Amino acid sequence: MAQLMGGSLFSYAPVGFHPSKTEAVASYCRVSGLTKLHSFQELGAKTCEIHGNSIASNRAGVLQLNKKSVIQAILQSEREIETTNGIGTRGLRGQLNKVVLAYSGGLDTSVIVPWLRENYGCEVVCFTADVGQGAKELEGLEKKARASGACQLVVKDLKEEFVSDFIFPCLRAGAIYERKYLLGTSMARPVIAKAMVDVAKEVGADAVSHGCTGKGNDQVRFELAFFALNPNLNVVAPWREWDITGREDAIEYAKKHNIPVPVTKKSIYSRDRNLWHLSHEGDVLEDPANEPKKDMYMMSTDPEDAPNEPEYVEIGIVRGLPVSVNGEVLSPASLLAKVNEIGGKHGIGRIDMVENRLVGMKSRGVYETPGGTILFAATRELESLTLDRETIQVKDSLALKYAELVYAGRWFDPLRESMDAFMEKITETTTGSATLKLYKGSVHVASRRSLYSLYREDISSFENGQIYNQADADGFIRLYGLPTRVRAMLHKDL
């Protein structure tokens, strides 16, 4: 598909967090030794908000427009559809007023702009979400959108929302798809789709569009989100409609419509990057028998080349959500960026898997999730102290279904939301810290601490104590093993 290149405890409110409940906060501070919590502003939080036809942002390196400015489309040939008061004539396939397009600036989405205008007689508003793919991917988007015939470009910084409202709930739930996949792309699509619906309302659009192929999962993820958030919006999926079959066809279409073809070096891999992960598909990876090439990876050092000395990292956690790294309280996006850097240096988080796509086929992908791998390990180790056996078993069983729902694009499904409420409740006491040892691609727990720990050294010790009398085990084993004894007696009699 056309890719969308797509914490201070008191300073932000993650899903289910109640600032008024201070007991867990105070406990965490005592465990971790923190004495000062900074405000969100002091942490340098980035803000970005849409105001009608423009964008306001204080983020360096990202497109900045005056709040009242509008990017006017440049009509480059007589073939372009003329509009009056923003309403175009009927296109080849029908009539739409205005379409919000998920836009990356690559070849596919650059071609989709004139295709939408030609086939639906509509204005096209290009929308780009910043989910941590890197400032380089956002450079020059205004010029590209203008050259393609878009009437407007909106760029929105979604990084903090992405981490706090989408990534962290999955982390708290322990959601992993098919034993390995940490859902990097799956979590990004609903936050982007949600923003597209918001933009459609702002600009008065009656349709949304994406560049997903008909073979992938993303088309489902986008469209289920659209259905859930605004079922009245029309959805246009060009790859399921047009005659373009590949890159060469797209280039020819662009030339025919006087659309400058983006001059970029085409990667042999299909990649999707955001603040959580980087995925690689295609080329030699299409054969599961082929080992990934060493130069393919971009977020992580080869474990063989990683430092020869291990590094210890402490993750502070409150109510099941990470809040600090090595005692430094950070906003969600800043925290993830920091652990990405630490984990990437040590070659952490490389996953090679063959997964079952929602549409039925198997696909092979390689993922880099350095920070996510560290955070999953930390929360899991802390839960070993704070959750009892039955709770862990139920939580793990629900985590499988939670991951399946997210992978299948059902983020806004009432079932996932209900399961999330359970996860929030069950992790109320998961507060403390876990220290991990990172070394050449491996993550090992070094220590776990929590004031809510169910582990009691005086009980677990081999020495007799007042609470646990070893002699009590005799009667317990006899009762617990009674079904086994009865079954054996039956077989003996037969």
C-alpha positions in Angstrom: 0.0 0.0 0.0 1.0 3.6 -0.1 2.6 3.9 3.3 1.7 6.7 5.7 5.2 7.5 6.8 2.1 6.1 7.5 6.0 10.9 30.9 5.1 13.0 33.5 2.5 11.1 35.5 0.5 14.2 36.2 1.0 15.9 32.8 -1.0 13.5 30.6 -4.1 11.4 31.1 -3.7 7.9 29.6 -6.7 5.8 29.0 -8.3 5.0 32.4 -5.9 7.1 34.5 -7.4 9.0 37.4 -5.2 11.8 38.7 -7.3 12.0 41.8 -6.2 8.5 42.9 -2.9 9.4 44.4 -2.0 6.3 46.3 -0.4 4.5 43.4 1.5 7.7 42.5 2.9 8.2 45.9 3.8 4.5 46.1 5.7 4.7 42.8 7.6 7.7 43.9 8.7 6.0 47.1 9.8 2.9 45.1 11.6 4.7 42.4 13.1 7.5 44.5 11.5 10.2 42.4 11.0 13.4 44.3 9.9 15.8 41.6 7.4 15.4 38.8 7.6 17.9 36.0 4.7 19.5 34.1 3.9 18.5 30.6 5.1 21.8 29.3 8.4 21.5 31.2 8.9 18.2 29.4 8.8 20.0 26.1 5.6 18.5 24.9 4.8 19.2 21.3 1.4 20.4 20.3 -0.4 20.6 17.0 -3.9 21.5 16.3 -6.1 22.0 13.2 -7.9 25.2 12.7 -10.2 24.8 9.7 -8.1 25.0 6.6 -4.8 25.3 8.3 -2.4 23.8 10.8 -0.6 25.3 13.8 2.5 23.5 15.0 5.6 24.4 17.1 7.5 21.3 16.0 10.7 22.2 14.3 11.2 20.7 10.8 7.5 20.1 10.2 5.5 22.1 7.7 4.2 25.3 9.4 1.4 27.2 7.9 -0.4 30.3 9.0 -3.7 29.5 10.6 -5.7 31.2 7.9 -3.6 30.1 5.0 -5.0 27.7 2.4 -2.9 25.8 -0.1 -4.5 26.5 -3.4 -4.4 23.8 -6.0 -2.6 24.6 -9.2 -4.5 23.5 -12.3 -1.8 22.4 -14.7 -3.7 21.5 -17.9 -7.0 21.8 -19.7 -7.7 18.2 -18.7 -8.1 19.3 -15.0 -11.6 19.6 -13.8 -12.7 23.2 -13.2 -14.5 23.9 -10.0 -16.9 26.6 -8.9 -17.2 27.4 -5.2 -15.4 24.2 -4.5 -18.0 22.0 -6.2 -16.8 20.1 -9.3 -18.6 18.6 -12.3 -19.5 14.9 -12.4 -16.5 12.6 -12.8 -16.2 9.4 -14.8 -17.4 7.3 -11.9 -19.7 9.7 -10.0 -19.9 12.9 -8.0 -18.3 13.7 -4.7 -17.9 17.1 -3.2 -14.6 16.9 -1.3 -12.4 13.9 -0.4 -9.8 13.7 2.4 -7.0 11.5 1.2 -4.5 9.7 3.4 -1.3 11.2 1.8 2.3 10.2 2.0 3.7 12.2 -0.9 4.9 9.0 -2.7 4.1 7.9 -6.2 0.8 6.1 -5.3 -0.8 8.9 -3.4 0.5 11.6 -5.8 -1.4 9.7 -8.6 -4.5 9.2 -6.5 -5.1 13.0 -6.3 -5.7 13.6 -10.0 -7.4 10.2 -10.3 -10.0 11.2 -7.6 -10.6 14.6 -9.4 -11.0 12.9 -12.7 -13.2 10.1 -11.6 -15.3 11.8 -8.9 -15.2 15.5 -9.9 -14.1 16.4 -6.4 -11.7 18.6 -4.5 -9.0 16.7 -2.7 -7.7 17.5 0.7 -4.4 15.7 1.4 -3.9 14.6 5.0 -0.6 13.5 6.5 -0.3 12.1 10.0 2.9 12.4 11.9 3.1 9.2 13.9 6.9 9.3 14.4 8.0 8.2 10.9 10.7 10.9 10.9 10.8 14.5 9.8 12.5 13.6 6.5 9.3 11.9 5.4 7.4 15.1 6.0 9.7 17.3 4.0 8.3 18.9 0.8 4.8 17.7 1.2 3.2 21.0 0.5 5.0 21.3 -2.9 4.1 17.7 -3.8 0.4 18.0 -2.8 0.1 21.3 -4.7 1.7 19.9 -7.8 -0.6 16.9 -7.8 -3.7 19.1 -7.8 -4.7 19.0 -4.1 -6.7 22.0 -2.9 -5.3 21.8 0.6 -2.8 19.9 2.8 -3.2 19.2 6.5 -0.4 17.8 8.6 -1.2 16.7 12.1 1.2 15.6 14.9 -0.4 12.5 16.4 2.7 11.1 18.3 1.5 11.7 21.8 -2.0 10.5 21.1 -0.7 7.5 19.3 1.4 6.4 22.2 -0.9 7.3 25.1 -4.2 6.2 23.6 -3.3 3.4 21.3 0.1 1.9 22.1 0.0 2.0 25.9 -3.5 0.3 26.1 -2.1 -2.6 24.0 1.0 -2.7 26.1 -1.1 -2.8 29.3 -3.2 -5.6 27.9 -0.1 -7.6 26.8 -1.4 -7.8 23.3 0.8 -9.8 20.9 -0.4 -11.2 17.6 0.6 -14.8 16.8 3.3 -15.0 19.5 5.6 -12.4 18.0 4.0 -9.3 16.3 3.7 -6.3 18.6 1.1 -4.7 16.4 3.1 -1.6 15.2 1.1 -1.0 12.0 -2.2 -2.3 13.4 -2.2 0.3 16.2 -1.2 3.2 13.9 -4.1 2.8 11.4 -7.0 3.7 13.8 -5.3 6.8 15.2 -4.8 8.0 11.6 -8.3 7.1 10.5 -9.7 8.9 13.5 -7.8 12.1 12.6 -9.0 11.8 9.0 -12.6 11.7 10.1 -12.0 14.8 12.3 -10.4 16.6 9.3 -13.3 15.6 7.0 -15.7 17.3 9.5 -13.4 20.4 9.6 -13.2 20.9 5.9 -16.7 19.7 5.0 -15.7 16.6 3.1 -18.2 13.9 2.2 -15.7 11.2 1.5 -12.3 9.8 2.6 -9.8 7.8 0.6 -6.7 5.7 1.2 -4.0 4.0 -0.9 -4.2 0.5 0.5 -4.1 -2.5 -1.8 -6.8 -5.1 -2.0 -4.5 -7.8 -0.7 -3.5 -6.2 2.7 -4.9 -5.8 6.2 -4.7 -2.0 6.2 -7.7 -1.5 3.9 -9.9 -3.2 6.6 -8.3 -1.3 9.5 -9.0 2.1 7.8 -12.5 1.4 6.7 -13.7 -0.2 9.9 -12.5 2.9 11.7 -14.3 5.1 9.2 -17.5 3.0 9.6 -17.3 3.2 13.4 -16.6 7.0 13.6 -18.8 8.3 10.8 -20.8 5.8 8.8 -22.1 8.5 6.5 -18.8 9.2 4.9 -18.2 7.7 1.5 -15.0 5.6 1.2 -12.9 5.5 -2.0 -10.2 2.8 -2.4 -8.6 3.4 -5.8 -6.5 0.2 -5.7 -9.8 -1.7 -5.8 -11.2 0.4 -8.7 -8.6 1.6 -11.1 -6.7 -0.1 -13.9 -3.3 0.8 -12.6 -1.5 -2.5 -11.8 2.0 -1.4 -10.8 4.7 1.3 -10.6 5.1 1.7 -14.4 1.4 2.2 -14.9 1.3 4.8 -12.1 4.2 6.7 -13.7 2.5 6.7 -17.1 -0.7 8.0 -15.5 1.2 10.8 -13.8 2.9 11.8 -17.1 -0.4 11.8 -18.9 -1.9 14.2 -16.3 1.2 16.4 -16.1 1.8 15.3 -12.5 5.5 15.5 -11.5 6.7 12.0 -10.5 8.3 12.0 -7.1 12.0 11.5 -7.7 13.1 9.1 -5.0 15.2 6.0 -4.9 12.7 3.1 -4.6 13.5 0.7 -1.8 13.5 -3.0 -2.7 11.5 -3.4 0.5 8.0 -2.3 1.4 8.4 -0.5 4.8 6.1 1.1 7.3 7.6 3.2 10.1 6.2 4.9 13.1 7.4 5.6 16.7 6.7 2.0 17.8 8.3 0.0 15.0 9.7 -0.4 11.5 8.4 -3.2 9.3 10.1 -4.8 6.2 8.3 -6.8 3.6 8.9 -7.9 0.0 11.9 -8.8 -2.3 14.1 -11.6 -0.8 11.8 -11.7 2.3 9.0 -13.1 0.2 10.8 -16.5 0.4 10.7 -17.6 4.1 13.8 -19.6 3.4 15.9 -16.5 2.9 17.7 -14.9 5.8 17.2 -11.1 6.0 20.2 -9.1 4.8 22.3 -7.4 7.3 22.0 -3.9 5.7 18.2 -4.1 5.7 17.7 -3.0 9.3 17.4 0.7 10.2 16.3 1.0 13.8 18.6 -1.5 15.4 22.3 -2.4 15.4 23.2 -5.9 14.4 23.5 -7.8 17.7 27.0 -9.0 16.6 28.1 -5.4 16.4 26.4 -4.2 19.6 28.4 -3.0 22.6 30.5 -5.7 24.3 29.3 -4.4 27.7 25.7 -4.8 28.9 23.5 -1.9 29.8 20.9 -1.7 32.6 17.7 0.2 32.1 15.1 0.8 34.7 11.5 1.3 33.6 9.1 2.9 36.1 5.5 1.8 35.8 2.3 3.2 37.4 -1.0 1.3 37.0 0.4 -0.9 34.2 1.7 2.0 32.1 5.4 3.2 31.7 6.1 6.6 33.1 9.9 6.9 33.5 13.3 5.6 32.2 16.1 5.4 34.7 14.2 7.7 37.1 13.4 10.4 34.5 9.7 11.0 34.1 8.8 11.5 30.4 5.7 12.0 28.3 4.6 8.9 26.5 6.1 9.7 23.1 9.3 11.0 24.6 9.6 7.9 26.8 9.2 5.6 23.8 11.7 7.5 21.7 14.3 7.2 24.5 13.9 3.4 25.0 14.0 3.0 21.2 17.4 4.7 21.2 18.6 2.5 24.1 17.3 -0.7 22.7 18.3 0.0 19.1 21.9 0.4 20.2 22.0 -3.1 21.7 20.2 -4.8 18.8 17.0 -5.4 20.8 13.6 -6.2 19.2 14.2 -7.9 15.9 11.4 -10.2 14.9 11.2 -12.4 11.8 7.8 -14.1 11.3 5.3 -15.6 9.0 1.9 -14.3 9.9 -1.6 -15.0 8.9 -3.2 -11.9 7.3 -6.8 -11.1 7.9 -7.6 -11.6 4.2 -6.5 -15.2 4.4 -3.0 -15.4 3.0 0.2 -15.9 4.8 2.9 -13.2 4.6 6.5 -13.0 5.9 7.6 -9.8 7.6 10.6 -8.6 9.6 10.0 -6.1 12.4 12.2 -3.9 14.5 10.6 -2.9 17.8 13.4 -2.1 20.2 11.6 0.2 22.7 8.4 -1.9 22.6 10.3 -5.1 23.3 11.9 -3.5 26.4 8.6 -2.1 27.7 6.8 -5.4 27.2 9.5 -7.2 29.2 9.3 -4.6 32.0 5.5 -4.7 32.4 5.4 -8.5 32.2 8.1 -8.8 34.9 6.4 -6.3 37.2 3.1 -8.2 36.8 4.8 -11.3 38.1 4.9 -9.6 41.5 1.6 -7.8 41.5 -0.9 -10.3 39.9 -2.0 -13.6 41.3 -2.0 -16.9 39.3 -5.7 -16.8 38.3 -5.6 -13.2 37.2 -2.5 -13.7 35.1 -4.1 -16.7 33.4 -7.3 -14.8 32.5 -5.4 -11.7 31.5 -3.2 -13.7 29.1 -6.2 -15.5 27.6 -7.9 -12.2 26.9 -4.7 -10.6 25.6 -4.8 -13.1 22.7 -8.3 -11.9 21.7 -7.4 -8.3 22.3 -4.4 -8.6 19.9 -6.7 -10.3 17.3 -9.2 -7.5 17.4 -6.5 -4.8 17.0 -4.8 -6.7 14.2 -8.2 -7.1 12.4 -9.0 -3.4 12.6 -11.6 -3.6 15.3 -10.1 -0.9 17.6 -13.4 0.9 18.0 -15.3 -2.3 18.6 -17.2 -2.4 22.0 -15.6 -5.7 22.8 -12.1 -4.3 22.7 -13.2 -1.3 24.7 -14.8 -3.6 27.3 -11.7 -5.7 27.5 -9.6 -2.6 27.9 -11.8 -1.6 30.9 -10.9 -5.0 32.4 -7.2 -4.5 31.7 -7.3 -1.1 33.4 -9.0 -2.5 36.5 -6.8 -5.5 36.9 -3.5 -3.5 36.6 -4.5 -0.9 39.3 -1.7 -2.3 41.6 0.9 -2.8 38.8 3.0 0.0 40.1 6.8 -0.2 40.7 9.8 -0.7 38.5 11.7 -3.3 36.6 15.4 -3.2 35.7 16.4 -5.0 32.6 19.9 -6.1 31.3 20.4 -5.5 27.6 23.2 -7.3 25.8 23.7 -8.1 22.2 20.0 -8.5 21.2 18.9 -10.1 24.5 16.7 -8.7 27.3 17.0 -10.2 30.8 15.3 -9.1 34.0 17.8 -7.9 36.7 15.3 -6.7 39.4 11.7 -6.0 40.1 10.2 -3.8 42.9 6.7 -2.9 43.9 5.0 -1.9 47.2 2.1 -3.9 45.9 4.1 -7.1 45.5 2.3 -10.3 46.5 5.7 -12.0 46.9 6.6 -12.5 50.6 10.1 -13.6 51.4 9.1 -14.8 54.8 6.6 -17.2 53.1 8.7 -18.3 50.1 11.8 -19.0 52.2 12.7 -22.7 52.7 12.6 -22.0 56.5 9.4 -22.8 58.4 7.4 -19.7 59.3 4.2 -18.7 61.1 2.1 -18.3 57.9 3.1 -21.4 56.0 3.7 -24.7 57.8 5.3 -27.3 55.5 3.4 -30.1 57.2 0.1 -28.6 55.8 1.2 -29.7 52.4 0.4 -33.4 53.2 -3.3 -32.9 53.4 -3.4 -30.5 50.5 -1.6 -33.0 48.2 -4.0 -35.8 49.2 -7.1 -33.7 48.5 -5.7 -32.1 45.3 -4.6 -35.5 44.0 -7.8 -37.3 44.9 -9.2 -37.4 41.3 -5.9 -38.8 40.1 -6.0 -41.6 42.7 -9.6 -42.5 42.0 -8.9 -42.8 38.3 -5.9 -45.0 38.9 -8.0 -47.2 41.2 -10.6 -47.6 38.5 -8.1 -48.7 35.9 -6.6 -51.1 38.4 -9.9 -52.8 39.1 -10.7 -53.1 35.4 
